[in-house]
Amino acid sequence: MKVLVTVKRVVDPNVKVRIRSDGSGVELANLKMTMNPFDEIAVEEAVRLKEQGVASEVVVVSVGPAQCQETVRTALAMGADRGVLIEAVAGLEPLSVAKLVREVVKEEQADLVIVGKQAIDDDCNQTGQMLAALLGWPQATFISDLKIQDGRLLLTREIDRGSETLEMTLPAVATTDLRLNEPRYATLPSVMKAKRLPLAVKKAEEFGVDLTPRLEQLRVEEPPARAPGVRVADAAEMASKLHSVLGSD
């Protein structure tokens, strides 16, 4: 079974971002970049499937500028076998990314695609679902457990009421939640070895996919500052203030 995993290059989650003065987006100059945390979980799960003897090969795919090679190499250092970078302008919409990944899935004849449920930069939570729709494959989102039995997937996913377990046929698409696993740290020998592993670089134009933007970003703003708390003397005063804020209803 071949597993394909998507990875995205994002700003390190420990870095505080700033909005550009013109409100056109986030200032990215000289910021530390890393692999999207949910994608790290996806890579870890795929590598574990290979270590269990369930998966025969793990292929990592990234869509973005040339700097994304570093992100793919990180996934290779974690245990993936091969990497594919589709060079494209940064900030492609989820639908465009899904279309490009679909072509790689077909080319690689993957049996299972694991996608981080969302990227921490745009928080869209759309690429995995769109990819499944474009492929016409079954999908499970926000998975917290994954098992393969008799050629079928047993997936536990997070829902509002708790969790549910689904049984699915392959090929399929799954998106990862935080509870799925704890990603490993790539060791220095693994990082050095990853530099010699195959990484194919392709241009987005080669796939003949329509990447025309369908959305227009008008402005990016900081969230409003949180109002300071108010100390009250007793429960009666608190009830009075709540009544004045919420109204008589």
C-alpha atoms as an extended CHARMM CRD file, in Angstrom:
* protein
*
       249  EXT
         1         1  MET       CA              0.0000000000        0.0000000000        0.0000000000  PROA      1               0.0000000000
         2         2  LYS       CA              1.3220000000        3.4110000000       -0.9670000000  PROA      2               0.0000000000
         3         3  VAL       CA              0.5880000000        6.3290000000        1.3590000000  PROA      3               0.0000000000
         4         4  LEU       CA              0.7910000000        9.9370000000        0.1680000000  PROA      4               0.0000000000
         5         5  VAL       CA              1.0650000000       12.7840000000        2.6740000000  PROA      5               0.0000000000
         6         6  THR       CA              0.7300000000       16.5110000000        2.0440000000  PROA      6               0.0000000000
         7         7  VAL       CA              2.8810000000       19.0250000000        3.9260000000  PROA      7               0.0000000000
         8         8  LYS       CA              2.8010000000       22.8190000000        4.0450000000  PROA      8               0.0000000000
         9         9  ARG       CA              5.4320000000       25.3910000000        4.9820000000  PROA      9               0.0000000000
        10        10  VAL       CA              4.0650000000       27.8380000000        7.5730000000  PROA      10              0.0000000000
        11        11  VAL       CA              5.3130000000       30.3330000000       10.1210000000  PROA      11              0.0000000000
        12        12  ASP       CA              6.6060000000       28.6260000000       13.2550000000  PROA      12              0.0000000000
        13        13  PRO       CA              3.6850000000       28.4760000000       15.7270000000  PROA      13              0.0000000000
        14        14  ASN       CA              5.9150000000       29.9010000000       18.4870000000  PROA      14              0.0000000000
        15        15  VAL       CA              6.5450000000       33.0860000000       16.5130000000  PROA      15              0.0000000000
        16        16  LYS       CA              4.3430000000       36.1210000000       17.0270000000  PROA      16              0.0000000000
        17        17  VAL       CA              3.2660000000       37.4350000000       13.6440000000  PROA      17              0.0000000000
        18        18  ARG       CA              2.6430000000       41.0430000000       12.6890000000  PROA      18              0.0000000000
        19        19  ILE       CA              0.1820000000       42.5190000000       10.2080000000  PROA      19              0.0000000000
        20        20  ARG       CA              1.6580000000       44.5950000000        7.3920000000  PROA      20              0.0000000000
        21        21  SER       CA              1.0650000000       48.3040000000        7.7290000000  PROA      21              0.0000000000
        22        22  ASP       CA             -1.1170000000       48.3550000000        4.6130000000  PROA      22              0.0000000000
        23        23  GLY       CA             -3.2910000000       45.4780000000        5.8780000000  PROA      23              0.0000000000
        24        24  SER       CA             -2.4590000000       43.3140000000        2.8710000000  PROA      24              0.0000000000
        25        25  GLY       CA             -1.3880000000       40.3030000000        4.9280000000  PROA      25              0.0000000000
        26        26  VAL       CA              1.0600000000       38.9600000000        7.4830000000  PROA      26              0.0000000000
        27        27  GLU       CA              4.6720000000       40.1500000000        7.4730000000  PROA      27              0.0000000000
        28        28  LEU       CA              6.7660000000       37.0610000000        6.6260000000  PROA      28              0.0000000000
        29        29  ALA       CA             10.2030000000       38.6060000000        6.1300000000  PROA      29              0.0000000000
        30        30  ASN       CA             12.9010000000       37.0820000000        8.3730000000  PROA      30              0.0000000000
        31        31  LEU       CA             10.4280000000       34.8580000000       10.2180000000  PROA      31              0.0000000000
        32        32  LYS       CA             11.2270000000       31.2710000000       11.1700000000  PROA      32              0.0000000000
        33        33  MET       CA              9.2750000000       28.7950000000        9.0400000000  PROA      33              0.0000000000
        34        34  THR       CA              8.4100000000       25.1820000000        9.7890000000  PROA      34              0.0000000000
        35        35  MET       CA              6.1450000000       22.3110000000        8.7840000000  PROA      35              0.0000000000
        36        36  ASN       CA              2.4800000000       22.7670000000        9.6180000000  PROA      36              0.0000000000
        37        37  PRO       CA              1.9300000000       20.9250000000       12.9540000000  PROA      37              0.0000000000
        38        38  PHE       CA             -1.0690000000       18.9530000000       11.6800000000  PROA      38              0.0000000000
        39        39  ASP       CA              1.0270000000       17.8280000000        8.7040000000  PROA      39              0.0000000000
        40        40  GLU       CA              3.7330000000       16.5900000000       11.0800000000  PROA      40              0.0000000000
        41        41  ILE       CA              1.0830000000       14.3480000000       12.6200000000  PROA      41              0.0000000000
        42        42  ALA       CA              0.1100000000       13.1100000000        9.1480000000  PROA      42              0.0000000000
        43        43  VAL       CA              3.7350000000       12.2630000000        8.3010000000  PROA      43              0.0000000000
        44        44  GLU       CA              4.1970000000       10.4760000000       11.6230000000  PROA      44              0.0000000000
        45        45  GLU       CA              1.1110000000        8.3280000000       11.0680000000  PROA      45              0.0000000000
        46        46  ALA       CA              2.2220000000        7.3610000000        7.5680000000  PROA      46              0.0000000000
        47        47  VAL       CA              5.7020000000        6.4380000000        8.8090000000  PROA      47              0.0000000000
        48        48  ARG       CA              4.1780000000        4.3220000000       11.5700000000  PROA      48              0.0000000000
        49        49  LEU       CA              2.1280000000        2.4430000000        8.9750000000  PROA      49              0.0000000000
        50        50  LYS       CA              5.3390000000        1.7180000000        7.0830000000  PROA      50              0.0000000000
        51        51  GLU       CA              7.0980000000        0.5680000000       10.2560000000  PROA      51              0.0000000000
        52        52  GLN       CA              4.1750000000       -1.7850000000       10.9650000000  PROA      52              0.0000000000
        53        53  GLY       CA              4.5930000000       -3.3240000000        7.5270000000  PROA      53              0.0000000000
        54        54  VAL       CA              1.1950000000       -2.0310000000        6.3900000000  PROA      54              0.0000000000
        55        55  ALA       CA              2.5050000000        0.6180000000        3.9840000000  PROA      55              0.0000000000
        56        56  SER       CA              5.2010000000       -0.1790000000        1.4380000000  PROA      56              0.0000000000
        57        57  GLU       CA              6.0900000000        3.4430000000        0.6050000000  PROA      57              0.0000000000
        58        58  VAL       CA              5.4410000000        6.9310000000        1.9520000000  PROA      58              0.0000000000
        59        59  VAL       CA              5.5120000000        9.8150000000       -0.5300000000  PROA      59              0.0000000000
        60        60  VAL       CA              5.3960000000       13.4350000000        0.6750000000  PROA      60              0.0000000000
        61        61  VAL       CA              3.9690000000       16.2390000000       -1.4670000000  PROA      61              0.0000000000
        62        62  SER       CA              4.2040000000       19.9910000000       -0.9550000000  PROA      62              0.0000000000
        63        63  VAL       CA              2.8520000000       22.8680000000       -3.0380000000  PROA      63              0.0000000000
        64        64  GLY       CA              4.5710000000       26.2420000000       -2.8270000000  PROA      64              0.0000000000
        65        65  PRO       CA              7.7940000000       28.1630000000       -3.4820000000  PROA      65              0.0000000000
        66        66  ALA       CA             11.2430000000       26.5790000000       -3.7570000000  PROA      66              0.0000000000
        67        67  GLN       CA             11.8310000000       27.0350000000       -0.0180000000  PROA      67              0.0000000000
        68        68  CYS       CA              9.2890000000       24.2470000000        0.5750000000  PROA      68              0.0000000000
        69        69  GLN       CA             12.0660000000       21.7950000000       -0.2790000000  PROA      69              0.0000000000
        70        70  GLU       CA             13.2550000000       22.2430000000        3.2900000000  PROA      70              0.0000000000
        71        71  THR       CA              9.8240000000       21.2060000000        4.5820000000  PROA      71              0.0000000000
        72        72  VAL       CA              9.8080000000       18.1150000000        2.3730000000  PROA      72              0.0000000000
        73        73  ARG       CA             13.3320000000       17.2070000000        3.5600000000  PROA      73              0.0000000000
        74        74  THR       CA             12.0940000000       17.4140000000        7.1440000000  PROA      74              0.0000000000
        75        75  ALA       CA              9.3990000000       14.8690000000        6.3150000000  PROA      75              0.0000000000
        76        76  LEU       CA             12.0090000000       12.6430000000        4.6840000000  PROA      76              0.0000000000
        77        77  ALA       CA             14.1220000000       12.8690000000        7.8300000000  PROA      77              0.0000000000
        78        78  MET       CA             11.0890000000       11.6790000000        9.8100000000  PROA      78              0.0000000000
        79        79  GLY       CA             10.9710000000        8.5170000000        7.7330000000  PROA      79              0.0000000000
        80        80  ALA       CA              9.2270000000        9.2060000000        4.4110000000  PROA      80              0.0000000000
        81        81  ASP       CA             10.7350000000        7.5910000000        1.3110000000  PROA      81              0.0000000000
        82        82  ARG       CA             10.3520000000       10.1640000000       -1.4550000000  PROA      82              0.0000000000
        83        83  GLY       CA              9.3420000000       13.7740000000       -1.8720000000  PROA      83              0.0000000000
        84        84  VAL       CA              7.5500000000       15.7830000000       -4.5640000000  PROA      84              0.0000000000
        85        85  LEU       CA              7.5410000000       19.5760000000       -4.6560000000  PROA      85              0.0000000000
        86        86  ILE       CA              5.1420000000       21.3690000000       -6.9580000000  PROA      86              0.0000000000
        87        87  GLU       CA              6.6080000000       24.8290000000       -7.3420000000  PROA      87              0.0000000000
        88        88  ALA       CA              3.9010000000       27.4760000000       -7.3090000000  PROA      88              0.0000000000
        89        89  VAL       CA              3.3020000000       30.9370000000       -5.9580000000  PROA      89              0.0000000000
        90        90  ALA       CA              2.7670000000       31.0980000000       -2.2150000000  PROA      90              0.0000000000
        91        91  GLY       CA             -0.7680000000       31.4250000000       -0.9200000000  PROA      91              0.0000000000
        92        92  LEU       CA             -2.6550000000       29.2690000000       -3.4100000000  PROA      92              0.0000000000
        93        93  GLU       CA             -6.2830000000       28.6810000000       -2.4690000000  PROA      93              0.0000000000
        94        94  PRO       CA             -7.2000000000       25.2540000000       -1.0450000000  PROA      94              0.0000000000
        95        95  LEU       CA             -9.0740000000       24.2680000000       -4.2080000000  PROA      95              0.0000000000
        96        96  SER       CA             -6.0080000000       24.9570000000       -6.3600000000  PROA      96              0.0000000000
        97        97  VAL       CA             -3.8120000000       22.9430000000       -4.0060000000  PROA      97              0.0000000000
        98        98  ALA       CA             -6.3220000000       20.0730000000       -4.0240000000  PROA      98              0.0000000000
        99        99  LYS       CA             -6.3530000000       20.0400000000       -7.8300000000  PROA      99              0.0000000000
       100       100  LEU       CA             -2.5590000000       19.8280000000       -8.0050000000  PROA      100             0.0000000000
       101       101  VAL       CA             -2.3510000000       17.1310000000       -5.3410000000  PROA      101             0.0000000000
       102       102  ARG       CA             -5.0400000000       15.1560000000       -7.1670000000  PROA      102             0.0000000000
       103       103  GLU       CA             -2.7700000000       14.9280000000      -10.2050000000  PROA      103             0.0000000000
       104       104  VAL       CA              0.1010000000       13.6350000000       -8.0660000000  PROA      104             0.0000000000
       105       105  VAL       CA             -2.1950000000       11.0920000000       -6.3910000000  PROA      105             0.0000000000
       106       106  LYS       CA             -3.2070000000        9.7660000000       -9.7990000000  PROA      106             0.0000000000
       107       107  GLU       CA              0.3840000000        9.7210000000      -11.0090000000  PROA      107             0.0000000000
       108       108  GLU       CA              1.6110000000        7.9070000000       -7.9050000000  PROA      108             0.0000000000
       109       109  GLN       CA             -1.4300000000        5.6010000000       -7.7580000000  PROA      109             0.0000000000
       110       110  ALA       CA             -1.6310000000        6.1450000000       -4.0040000000  PROA      110             0.0000000000
       111       111  ASP       CA             -3.9640000000        4.0240000000       -1.9030000000  PROA      111             0.0000000000
       112       112  LEU       CA             -4.2870000000        6.3590000000        1.0740000000  PROA      112             0.0000000000
       113       113  VAL       CA             -3.8270000000       10.1300000000        1.3410000000  PROA      113             0.0000000000
       114       114  ILE       CA             -3.2680000000       11.6310000000        4.7890000000  PROA      114             0.0000000000
       115       115  VAL       CA             -3.6790000000       15.3960000000        5.1230000000  PROA      115             0.0000000000
       116       116  GLY       CA             -3.3490000000       17.6950000000        8.1220000000  PROA      116             0.0000000000
       117       117  LYS       CA             -6.8740000000       18.8050000000        8.9920000000  PROA      117             0.0000000000
       118       118  GLN       CA             -5.9450000000       22.4820000000        8.6390000000  PROA      118             0.0000000000
       119       119  ALA       CA             -2.9830000000       24.8100000000        8.2430000000  PROA      119             0.0000000000
       120       120  ILE       CA             -2.2340000000       27.1790000000       11.1030000000  PROA      120             0.0000000000
       121       121  ASP       CA             -1.7520000000       30.1490000000        8.7620000000  PROA      121             0.0000000000
       122       122  ASP       CA             -5.0940000000       30.3320000000        6.9340000000  PROA      122             0.0000000000
       123       123  ASP       CA             -7.0650000000       27.8690000000        9.1470000000  PROA      123             0.0000000000
       124       124  CYS       CA             -9.1890000000       26.9410000000        6.1310000000  PROA      124             0.0000000000
       125       125  ASN       CA             -9.7030000000       23.2090000000        6.8620000000  PROA      125             0.0000000000
       126       126  GLN       CA            -10.6820000000       22.6010000000        3.2240000000  PROA      126             0.0000000000
       127       127  THR       CA             -7.9170000000       20.9110000000        1.2250000000  PROA      127             0.0000000000
       128       128  GLY       CA             -8.4930000000       17.3390000000        2.4170000000  PROA      128             0.0000000000
       129       129  GLN       CA            -12.2420000000       17.4790000000        1.8490000000  PROA      129             0.0000000000
       130       130  MET       CA            -11.8510000000       19.0880000000       -1.5800000000  PROA      130             0.0000000000
       131       131  LEU       CA             -9.2420000000       16.5070000000       -2.5730000000  PROA      131             0.0000000000
       132       132  ALA       CA            -11.5690000000       13.6400000000       -1.6220000000  PROA      132             0.0000000000
       133       133  ALA       CA            -14.3780000000       15.2070000000       -3.6500000000  PROA      133             0.0000000000
       134       134  LEU       CA            -12.1640000000       15.6910000000       -6.7090000000  PROA      134             0.0000000000
       135       135  LEU       CA            -10.9500000000       12.0900000000       -6.5150000000  PROA      135             0.0000000000
       136       136  GLY       CA            -14.3880000000       10.6870000000       -5.7310000000  PROA      136             0.0000000000
       137       137  TRP       CA            -12.9220000000        8.8460000000       -2.7150000000  PROA      137             0.0000000000
       138       138  PRO       CA            -14.4070000000        8.2770000000        0.7440000000  PROA      138             0.0000000000
       139       139  GLN       CA            -13.0230000000       10.5310000000        3.4610000000  PROA      139             0.0000000000
       140       140  ALA       CA            -12.7490000000       10.7860000000        7.2340000000  PROA      140             0.0000000000
       141       141  THR       CA            -11.8860000000       14.0990000000        8.8720000000  PROA      141             0.0000000000
       142       142  PHE       CA            -10.3650000000       14.9260000000       12.2760000000  PROA      142             0.0000000000
       143       143  ILE       CA             -9.2180000000       11.3500000000       12.8600000000  PROA      143             0.0000000000
       144       144  SER       CA             -7.8050000000       10.4470000000       16.2830000000  PROA      144             0.0000000000
       145       145  ASP       CA             -7.0940000000        6.7710000000       15.5490000000  PROA      145             0.0000000000
       146       146  LEU       CA             -6.3000000000        4.8020000000       12.4000000000  PROA      146             0.0000000000
       147       147  LYS       CA             -6.1420000000        1.0470000000       11.8860000000  PROA      147             0.0000000000
       148       148  ILE       CA             -6.0930000000       -1.1280000000        8.7710000000  PROA      148             0.0000000000
       149       149  GLN       CA             -7.7720000000       -4.5300000000        8.9530000000  PROA      149             0.0000000000
       150       150  ASP       CA             -8.3700000000       -6.8780000000        6.0320000000  PROA      150             0.0000000000
       151       151  GLY       CA             -7.6480000000       -4.1100000000        3.5470000000  PROA      151             0.0000000000
       152       152  ARG       CA            -10.1820000000       -1.7290000000        5.1160000000  PROA      152             0.0000000000
       153       153  LEU       CA             -9.7060000000        1.3690000000        7.2300000000  PROA      153             0.0000000000
       154       154  LEU       CA            -11.0300000000        1.6440000000       10.7690000000  PROA      154             0.0000000000
       155       155  LEU       CA            -10.9640000000        5.3200000000       11.7100000000  PROA      155             0.0000000000
       156       156  THR       CA            -12.0070000000        7.0920000000       14.8890000000  PROA      156             0.0000000000
       157       157  ARG       CA            -12.8650000000       10.7490000000       14.4120000000  PROA      157             0.0000000000
       158       158  GLU       CA            -13.6800000000       13.6230000000       16.7020000000  PROA      158             0.0000000000
       159       159  ILE       CA            -17.2760000000       14.9000000000       16.6350000000  PROA      159             0.0000000000
       160       160  ASP       CA            -19.2630000000       17.3330000000       18.7980000000  PROA      160             0.0000000000
       161       161  ARG       CA            -20.7390000000       14.5250000000       20.8910000000  PROA      161             0.0000000000
       162       162  GLY       CA            -17.3870000000       12.7730000000       21.4400000000  PROA      162             0.0000000000
       163       163  SER       CA            -16.0720000000       10.3730000000       18.8100000000  PROA      163             0.0000000000
       164       164  GLU       CA            -17.2940000000        7.9220000000       16.2060000000  PROA      164             0.0000000000
       165       165  THR       CA            -15.6580000000        4.9790000000       14.4210000000  PROA      165             0.0000000000
       166       166  LEU       CA            -15.9520000000        4.5730000000       10.6590000000  PROA      166             0.0000000000
       167       167  GLU       CA            -15.0890000000        1.6500000000        8.4210000000  PROA      167             0.0000000000
       168       168  MET       CA            -13.9670000000        2.6390000000        4.9400000000  PROA      168             0.0000000000
       169       169  THR       CA            -12.6840000000        1.0200000000        1.7970000000  PROA      169             0.0000000000
       170       170  LEU       CA             -9.4550000000        2.0240000000        0.0800000000  PROA      170             0.0000000000
       171       171  PRO       CA             -8.4800000000        4.2400000000       -1.6440000000  PROA      171             0.0000000000
       172       172  ALA       CA             -9.4450000000        6.9970000000        0.7870000000  PROA      172             0.0000000000
       173       173  VAL       CA             -8.5140000000       10.4050000000        2.2090000000  PROA      173             0.0000000000
       174       174  ALA       CA             -8.0700000000       11.0750000000        5.9360000000  PROA      174             0.0000000000
       175       175  THR       CA             -7.3150000000       14.3230000000        7.7610000000  PROA      175             0.0000000000
       176       176  THR       CA             -5.4840000000       14.2830000000       11.0870000000  PROA      176             0.0000000000
       177       177  ASP       CA             -6.4280000000       15.6590000000       14.4860000000  PROA      177             0.0000000000
       178       178  LEU       CA             -4.0610000000       16.4430000000       17.3640000000  PROA      178             0.0000000000
       179       179  ARG       CA             -5.0050000000       13.2940000000       19.2950000000  PROA      179             0.0000000000
       180       180  LEU       CA             -3.7910000000       10.9360000000       16.5560000000  PROA      180             0.0000000000
       181       181  ASN       CA             -0.1280000000       10.7550000000       17.6340000000  PROA      181             0.0000000000
       182       182  GLU       CA              2.9500000000       12.5950000000       18.8900000000  PROA      182             0.0000000000
       183       183  PRO       CA              5.3150000000       13.3290000000       15.9680000000  PROA      183             0.0000000000
       184       184  ARG       CA              8.9190000000       12.2390000000       16.3750000000  PROA      184             0.0000000000
       185       185  TYR       CA             11.9250000000       14.5360000000       16.2240000000  PROA      185             0.0000000000
       186       186  ALA       CA             14.2160000000       13.9470000000       13.2930000000  PROA      186             0.0000000000
       187       187  THR       CA             17.6850000000       12.9070000000       14.4750000000  PROA      187             0.0000000000
       188       188  LEU       CA             20.8320000000       14.4140000000       12.9840000000  PROA      188             0.0000000000
       189       189  PRO       CA             21.7490000000       11.1850000000       11.1180000000  PROA      189             0.0000000000
       190       190  SER       CA             18.2240000000       11.1130000000        9.6860000000  PROA      190             0.0000000000
       191       191  VAL       CA             18.5200000000       14.7240000000        8.5740000000  PROA      191             0.0000000000
       192       192  MET       CA             21.8060000000       13.9830000000        6.8130000000  PROA      192             0.0000000000
       193       193  LYS       CA             20.3470000000       10.8750000000        5.1690000000  PROA      193             0.0000000000
       194       194  ALA       CA             17.2920000000       12.8310000000        4.0100000000  PROA      194             0.0000000000
       195       195  LYS       CA             19.5240000000       15.0780000000        1.8970000000  PROA      195             0.0000000000
       196       196  ARG       CA             20.2880000000       12.0790000000       -0.3280000000  PROA      196             0.0000000000
       197       197  LEU       CA             16.7170000000       10.8370000000       -0.7040000000  PROA      197             0.0000000000
       198       198  PRO       CA             14.8900000000       11.5510000000       -3.9900000000  PROA      198             0.0000000000
       199       199  LEU       CA             12.9560000000       14.8070000000       -4.2460000000  PROA      199             0.0000000000
       200       200  ALA       CA             11.2520000000       15.5560000000       -7.5600000000  PROA      200             0.0000000000
       201       201  VAL       CA             10.6040000000       19.2210000000       -8.3440000000  PROA      201             0.0000000000
       202       202  LYS       CA              7.8400000000       20.0430000000      -10.8050000000  PROA      202             0.0000000000
       203       203  LYS       CA              6.2180000000       23.2560000000      -11.9670000000  PROA      203             0.0000000000
       204       204  ALA       CA              2.5270000000       23.8350000000      -11.3140000000  PROA      204             0.0000000000
       205       205  GLU       CA              2.1140000000       24.7750000000      -14.9790000000  PROA      205             0.0000000000
       206       206  GLU       CA              3.0620000000       21.2330000000      -16.0220000000  PROA      206             0.0000000000
       207       207  PHE       CA             -0.2190000000       19.8430000000      -14.7180000000  PROA      207             0.0000000000
       208       208  GLY       CA             -2.5200000000       22.0010000000      -16.8320000000  PROA      208             0.0000000000
       209       209  VAL       CA             -4.6750000000       22.8380000000      -13.8100000000  PROA      209             0.0000000000
       210       210  ASP       CA             -6.7510000000       26.0080000000      -13.5680000000  PROA      210             0.0000000000
       211       211  LEU       CA             -5.2990000000       27.9250000000      -10.6190000000  PROA      211             0.0000000000
       212       212  THR       CA             -7.3580000000       31.0890000000      -11.1110000000  PROA      212             0.0000000000
       213       213  PRO       CA             -8.1790000000       32.6160000000       -7.7010000000  PROA      213             0.0000000000
       214       214  ARG       CA            -11.8500000000       32.5540000000       -6.7710000000  PROA      214             0.0000000000
       215       215  LEU       CA            -11.5420000000       34.6170000000       -3.6210000000  PROA      215             0.0000000000
       216       216  GLU       CA            -10.3960000000       38.1860000000       -3.0530000000  PROA      216             0.0000000000
       217       217  GLN       CA             -8.7310000000       39.0990000000        0.2180000000  PROA      217             0.0000000000
       218       218  LEU       CA             -9.8340000000       42.5750000000        1.1280000000  PROA      218             0.0000000000
       219       219  ARG       CA             -7.9140000000       43.2520000000        4.3130000000  PROA      219             0.0000000000
       220       220  VAL       CA             -6.1380000000       41.5560000000        7.2130000000  PROA      220             0.0000000000
       221       221  GLU       CA             -6.5740000000       43.0350000000       10.6850000000  PROA      221             0.0000000000
       222       222  GLU       CA             -5.4790000000       42.2550000000       14.2230000000  PROA      222             0.0000000000
       223       223  PRO       CA             -8.2590000000       40.8350000000       16.4150000000  PROA      223             0.0000000000
       224       224  PRO       CA             -9.7540000000       43.4340000000       18.7780000000  PROA      224             0.0000000000
       225       225  ALA       CA             -8.0020000000       43.7470000000       22.1150000000  PROA      225             0.0000000000
       226       226  ARG       CA             -9.7120000000       41.9030000000       24.9180000000  PROA      226             0.0000000000
       227       227  ALA       CA            -11.4590000000       44.1960000000       27.3850000000  PROA      227             0.0000000000
       228       228  PRO       CA             -9.9960000000       44.1430000000       30.9090000000  PROA      228             0.0000000000
       229       229  GLY       CA            -11.8400000000       42.2480000000       33.6210000000  PROA      229             0.0000000000
       230       230  VAL       CA            -13.8940000000       44.0120000000       36.2740000000  PROA      230             0.0000000000
       231       231  ARG       CA            -13.6960000000       43.1200000000       39.9630000000  PROA      231             0.0000000000
       232       232  VAL       CA            -17.0430000000       42.9550000000       41.7950000000  PROA      232             0.0000000000
       233       233  ALA       CA            -17.6800000000       43.0610000000       45.5350000000  PROA      233             0.0000000000
       234       234  ASP       CA            -20.1820000000       40.2110000000       45.7370000000  PROA      234             0.0000000000
       235       235  ALA       CA            -22.5440000000       37.9410000000       43.8250000000  PROA      235             0.0000000000
       236       236  ALA       CA            -25.3340000000       40.5060000000       43.8760000000  PROA      236             0.0000000000
       237       237  GLU       CA            -23.1830000000       43.0720000000       42.0560000000  PROA      237             0.0000000000
       238       238  MET       CA            -22.0920000000       40.4390000000       39.5540000000  PROA      238             0.0000000000
       239       239  ALA       CA            -25.7140000000       39.5060000000       38.8680000000  PROA      239             0.0000000000
       240       240  SER       CA            -26.5760000000       43.1750000000       38.4100000000  PROA      240             0.0000000000
       241       241  LYS       CA            -23.7680000000       43.7160000000       35.8950000000  PROA      241             0.0000000000
       242       242  LEU       CA            -24.6780000000       40.5630000000       33.9700000000  PROA      242             0.0000000000
       243       243  HSD       CA            -28.2870000000       41.7200000000       33.8630000000  PROA      243             0.0000000000
       244       244  SER       CA            -27.2760000000       45.1100000000       32.4700000000  PROA      244             0.0000000000
       245       245  VAL       CA            -25.0750000000       43.5060000000       29.7880000000  PROA      245             0.0000000000
       246       246  LEU       CA            -27.3940000000       40.6860000000       28.7490000000  PROA      246             0.0000000000
       247       247  GLY       CA            -30.6480000000       42.5890000000       29.1690000000  PROA      247             0.0000000000
       248       248  SER       CA            -33.8920000000       41.4990000000       30.7540000000  PROA      248             0.0000000000
       249       249  ASP       CA            -34.1690000000       38.4880000000       28.4050000000  PROA      249             0.0000000000
